[in-house]
Amino acid sequence: MPATRKVPSFIARRVPLALAVLLAAGCAAKGDPPNTAPTGIRENGMLILGRADHNRAAEVRVGERIEVRLPENPGTGFTWAIDETDSRLLALDGTAYTEPTEGFIGARGQRIFTFTARQPGEVALKLKYWRFWDGDASATERYAVTLRIVP
């Protein structure tokens, strides 16, 4: 009959506590609350947002333009697309793709979405990186920013 070993009491007390802390931290991270750090940069009266601004919030004025720039490689079939927004508050002016300026074939370029704030309110702008023909389940990345539009 194999000998059983008793777990020292200090380990028996700490392991459940450590697991509870890790579980709580993992649950808290699931919601990804908006980050309150400064969002984007302003150039020529336009707010420019990038990957580092994911899950952040920004304030813009009615009539101000917003540009979202995200890395993209359409050669793989994956492209950025608008997943959710409110066109009454935020109008899409256009989208463009810029090729990489250096690197190798297949390097990521940049997808640029340009919007104009139309009227006061708060709007969630959500984008997804997906293959549209494979549906929503093909999304490999998500991007979200909350815009507070003021008069």
C-alpha positions as CSV (number, residue, x, y, z in Angstrom):
1,M,0.0,0.0,0.0
2,P,1.5,3.4,-1.0
3,A,2.4,5.8,1.7
4,T,0.3,9.0,1.8
5,R,1.9,12.3,2.4
6,K,0.3,15.0,4.4
7,V,0.3,18.5,2.8
8,P,1.8,21.0,5.2
9,S,-0.9,23.2,6.7
10,F,0.7,26.5,5.5
11,I,0.4,25.3,1.9
12,A,-3.1,23.9,2.4
13,R,-4.2,27.4,3.7
14,R,-2.5,29.4,1.0
15,V,-3.3,27.5,-2.2
16,P,-7.1,28.1,-2.0
17,L,-6.5,31.8,-1.3
18,A,-4.1,32.1,-4.3
19,L,-6.6,30.3,-6.6
20,A,-9.4,32.7,-5.4
21,V,-7.2,35.7,-6.1
22,L,-6.3,34.5,-9.6
23,L,-9.9,33.6,-10.4
24,A,-11.1,37.1,-9.2
25,A,-8.4,38.8,-11.3
26,G,-9.4,36.8,-14.4
27,C,-13.1,37.6,-14.0
28,A,-12.3,41.3,-13.5
29,A,-10.3,41.4,-16.7
30,K,-13.1,39.9,-18.8
31,G,-15.2,43.1,-18.9
32,D,-12.3,45.3,-20.2
33,P,-13.6,48.6,-18.7
34,P,-12.6,51.7,-20.6
35,N,-9.1,53.0,-19.8
36,T,-9.0,56.6,-18.5
37,A,-5.5,57.4,-19.8
38,P,-5.2,60.1,-22.5
39,T,-6.7,58.9,-25.7
40,G,-5.2,59.4,-29.2
41,I,-3.3,62.4,-30.5
42,R,-4.6,65.6,-32.1
43,E,-3.3,66.7,-35.4
44,N,-4.7,69.6,-37.5
45,G,-7.9,69.6,-35.5
46,M,-8.4,65.8,-35.9
47,L,-8.4,63.1,-33.2
48,I,-6.2,60.2,-34.3
49,L,-6.7,56.9,-32.6
50,G,-4.7,53.7,-32.9
51,R,-4.4,50.2,-31.4
52,A,-3.1,51.7,-28.1
53,D,-6.4,53.5,-27.6
54,H,-8.4,50.2,-27.5
55,N,-11.0,50.3,-24.6
56,R,-10.4,54.0,-23.9
57,A,-12.7,57.0,-24.0
58,A,-12.2,60.3,-25.7
59,E,-14.1,63.6,-25.8
60,V,-14.7,65.3,-29.2
61,R,-16.7,68.3,-30.3
62,V,-19.6,68.3,-32.8
63,G,-18.0,68.7,-36.2
64,E,-14.6,67.3,-35.2
65,R,-13.1,64.6,-37.3
66,I,-11.8,61.3,-35.9
67,E,-9.4,58.9,-37.6
68,V,-8.9,55.3,-36.5
69,R,-5.7,53.7,-37.8
70,L,-5.3,49.9,-37.3
71,P,-2.8,47.4,-38.8
72,E,-4.3,45.2,-41.5
73,N,-3.2,42.6,-44.0
74,P,-6.0,42.1,-46.6
75,G,-3.9,39.6,-48.4
76,T,-4.8,37.1,-45.7
77,G,-8.5,37.8,-46.2
78,F,-8.8,39.6,-42.9
79,T,-10.0,43.2,-42.9
80,W,-11.3,45.7,-40.3
81,A,-15.0,46.4,-40.4
82,I,-17.4,48.4,-38.2
83,D,-19.1,46.1,-35.8
84,E,-21.2,48.7,-33.9
85,T,-21.7,52.5,-33.8
86,D,-24.5,55.0,-34.0
87,S,-24.6,56.9,-37.3
88,R,-26.8,59.6,-35.9
89,L,-24.0,60.6,-33.6
90,L,-20.9,59.5,-35.6
91,A,-20.9,59.7,-39.4
92,L,-18.5,57.5,-41.4
93,D,-16.7,59.7,-44.0
94,G,-14.7,57.0,-45.5
95,T,-12.2,54.2,-45.2
96,A,-8.9,53.6,-46.9
97,Y,-6.0,51.1,-46.9
98,T,-2.4,52.2,-47.1
99,E,0.3,49.8,-48.2
100,P,3.3,49.2,-45.9
101,T,6.1,51.6,-46.7
102,E,8.8,49.0,-46.0
103,G,9.0,45.3,-45.2
104,F,8.3,42.2,-47.1
105,I,5.4,40.9,-49.2
106,G,2.6,40.1,-46.9
107,A,3.5,42.8,-44.3
108,R,0.7,44.6,-42.6
109,G,-0.4,48.0,-44.0
110,Q,-2.9,50.2,-42.3
111,R,-6.7,50.5,-42.4
112,I,-7.9,54.1,-41.8
113,F,-11.5,54.9,-40.9
114,T,-12.5,58.6,-40.9
115,F,-15.6,59.8,-39.0
116,T,-17.2,63.1,-38.1
117,A,-19.0,63.8,-34.8
118,R,-22.5,64.8,-35.8
119,Q,-24.4,65.7,-32.6
120,P,-23.9,65.6,-28.8
121,G,-24.1,62.3,-27.0
122,E,-22.0,59.2,-26.2
123,V,-21.3,56.6,-28.8
124,A,-19.4,53.3,-28.7
125,L,-17.4,52.6,-31.8
126,K,-16.6,48.9,-32.2
127,L,-14.6,47.4,-35.0
128,K,-13.7,43.8,-35.7
129,Y,-10.9,42.1,-37.7
130,W,-12.5,39.3,-39.7
131,R,-13.1,37.5,-42.9
132,F,-16.6,38.7,-43.8
133,W,-17.4,35.5,-45.8
134,D,-16.7,33.3,-42.7
135,G,-19.0,35.4,-40.5
136,D,-18.7,36.8,-37.0
137,A,-17.0,33.7,-35.6
138,S,-13.9,34.5,-37.8
139,A,-13.2,37.7,-35.9
140,T,-9.6,37.4,-34.5
141,E,-9.4,40.9,-33.0
142,R,-11.7,43.5,-31.7
143,Y,-11.3,47.3,-31.1
144,A,-13.5,49.6,-29.1
145,V,-13.5,53.2,-28.1
146,T,-16.1,55.3,-26.4
147,L,-16.6,58.8,-27.8
148,R,-18.3,61.6,-25.8
149,I,-19.4,64.2,-28.2
150,V,-19.9,67.7,-26.7
151,P,-21.4,70.8,-28.4
